[in-house]
Amino acid sequence: MPHATTHKLLQASMLLLAASCAFPADPIRLATHQQPPLSFTRDNGQADGLAVRIVDCALKKLQRPYTLDFLPWPRAQWLVQRQQFDGFFAATPSEERDGYAVLSGALLPYERRWYLLKSSPLSPSSPEFKRQARIAAFNGSNMDVWLRDHGYQLTSTPGNSEQLLRMLQSRRVDAVLGNAYAVDALIARLGLQAELRSELAEALPMGVYFGKAFLSREDPQFLTQFNNALQGCRSK
């Protein structure tokens, strides 16, 4: 009798294994936003960018299908929080995001920088800067939260990095805090190198935030496996 039970358990296990092979994992639903050179869509609609290529490389190594939607950045995060998407990138750590998602290993080295007019006498390292400077930061980014939390005079949160630079050019703000990848690329494209200067604010990791609800449905080793896969993708 024990042998018959063991045989039935073996049969059941094999059926479960066959079922798992017959029904591959659902695509991982990822969201990002238009932020060249990290993430953007080409003229033919194809997703591209430094961060996009690394995520694509890692998930291909894991043989995991995925979908990628380009959305307004606040909405990308909201959809993961509401468990309608599984992750968003490229993102830096924050307490709010940590409440509903887990940050992966770093995709790329990342700098958050201050941008000012070269003619401006202000210095981000001076005590007066925090009290007096009118600051702008990208809406939905960690930077607007960071500025408020640290007592800066955040006066505007436009929807994209080009609006940030236009506000700085027109002197509607005294400085902007931005993602160095995106803002430096935009400065070069707009030919503003002679007008602007920048100073390092801080260096942070930038990764994929996977929703906790998604991770709870996955193999417990998924995040470790993803982080391991990143190792060989960052150098490509």
N, C-alpha and C positions, 0 to 999 in steps of 0.2 A: 504493500500500500504506500509506504513512503516513496518508493521508486516511481510509482505512478504520479504522485503529486509533484515530484521533482521534474518528471517528464513534461507535465502540463505547464509548470512554471517556465521551463525552457522554451516550450512552444509559444507561450504568451510573450516572453521576452523577444523572441525572434520576430513575432508578428509586430510588436511595437517598434523594433528596429527597422523592419521593412516599411512600416507606415511612415516613420520619420524620414526615410530615404525617398519615399514616394512623394512626400509633401515637403518640399524644401522650405526653409525659413522665409517668412514674409520679408519683402524689401524694407530696409531701415529708412524711415521717413526723416530726411534731414532738411534743414532750412538754413539759408544764408542771405546775404544782401549784396547789392551792387557796391563793391568797395575795391576798385582796382588799386594795386595789382594783386590783392589777396583773393578776391572773388568777383567775377564779372561774367557777362554773357557776350560772346562774339557776335558778329553781324549775322552769322548763320544760326544763331540761337544756342550754340553749344556752350556749356559751362566751362570756364577756365579760370586760372589764377594760381598763385603760389600755394595758397591754403587748399584750394580745390584739388589740385594735383596730388598733394600729400595725402589727403583724406581718401581720394580715389585709389591711390596706390595701396594704402593700408587695408582698405576693405576688399580690394581684389586679392590681396594676399590671403585674407581670411575666407575668400570665396563667398562673400556676403553681398547680395544685390542691394541696391539702395536707390532712392529717388532724391532729387535735390530741387527744392523750390527757392526762387529768389523772391524775397518778401521785404516789406519795410522792417527794419531791425527790431523795433518794439513788438511788432506782430509776430515775428519769428520766435521771440522768447515767450510771448504770451501763449502761443500754440503748443509749445513744449510744456509750459506750466499747466495748461488745460488738457494735457495728454493726447492732443490731436496730432502732434509730431513727436518724433523720438529724440531729436537732438538739433543743436544749432552751432554754427561756427562762423568765423574764428572769434573766440571770446576770451576775455580775461576774467580772473576770479573775482567774485563778489559774494557777500553774505546773502543777499537776496536770491541770487541764482543758486547758491549752495543749498537753499531750502527745498528746491524741487528737482535739482539736477546734480550731476557729478562731473567735474572737469577731467578731461583726459590728460595724458602727457602732452608736452609742448609740441606744437606743430612747427613753430618758427620762433627765433629770438624776436622780441618785440620791445619797442621803445615808445613811451608816451612822452610827447615833447610839447613845450610851449612855443608858440609862433607869434612874433611881434614884427612891426615895421622896423626897418633898420634905423629910421629917424627917431624912434621912440626912446626917451630917456629911462623908461621903466626897466627894472630888473626883477625877474621872478623870485630871486633869492632875497630881495629886500623886504623888511617888515611892512613897508608902505604898500607894496604890491598887493598883498592880500586884502588890505583895507580899501584901497583906492581903485585898483584896476577893474575895468569892466571886462568880464570874461565871457566867452562863448564856447560851447562844446556841442558835439553831435548828439541829437535827440536819441534817447534809448541806450546810449553808451554808458559804460561804467564811469566815464569821466564826469558826466553831469552830476551823478550821485557823489562821486569823490570830492568834487569842488564844493558842493553844498555841505558835505560832512566836515570838510576842513575849513569852513568859514570864508571861502572866496565869494566875490560878488558876481555870481553867475547871472547875467542879464539876458542871455538869449540861448536857445537850443534849436538851431535850424535842423532841417531834415537831411542835409548832406554836407560833405566836406567842401564842395565848391562854394556853397552859401557861406560857410565859415570864412573862407578866404575873401570873398567879396565884402563881407561885413568888416573884416580887418582892413582891407584896402580903402574902404570908404570912411574909416575911422568911427564906425558905429560901435565898435568895441576896441579895447586896447590890446587884447591878446586872445588867442584861442589855444585850447588844449586839444591835441589831436593825435591820432594814430600815425606814427612816422611813416609807415609804408604808404598809406593812402595819401596823406598830405604832401609828403615829399614828391610823390609821383605827380600829383596834381599841380604843385608849384612848377615842376619842370614842364608839364604840358602847357600851362598857361604863361610860361615865360616870366615868372615872378621872382626869380632868384635874386635879382639886383635890388628888389624892394623889401624882402623879408629876411629875418634871421630866426634861428631857433635855439632853444636850450633844453637839455634833457630834464624831464620831470622825474621819471622813474622807469625802470626796466621790469617787465612782468612776463610770466608765461602766457602763452596764447594757445588755446586748444579747442576741442569739441566738448560742449556740455551735453551729456547724454541724460535724458530724463530718468528720474529714479523709478518711475512706473515702468519704463522700457527695460531698464536694467533688471528689475525684479522678475521680468518674464524671460530674461536671457539666461544662458549658462553663466554661473557665478564667475567663470574665468573670462567672460567676454572682454571686460575692460582691460584686464591684464594682457590678453592676447592682442587687443587693438594697440595698446601702448607698445608692446613688443614689435608689432608690425611697423609702427611708426619709425623705429630705429633705422631701418634700411631705406625708408622713403624720404627722410628729411634731406639726405645728401643728393637726391636725384634732381 
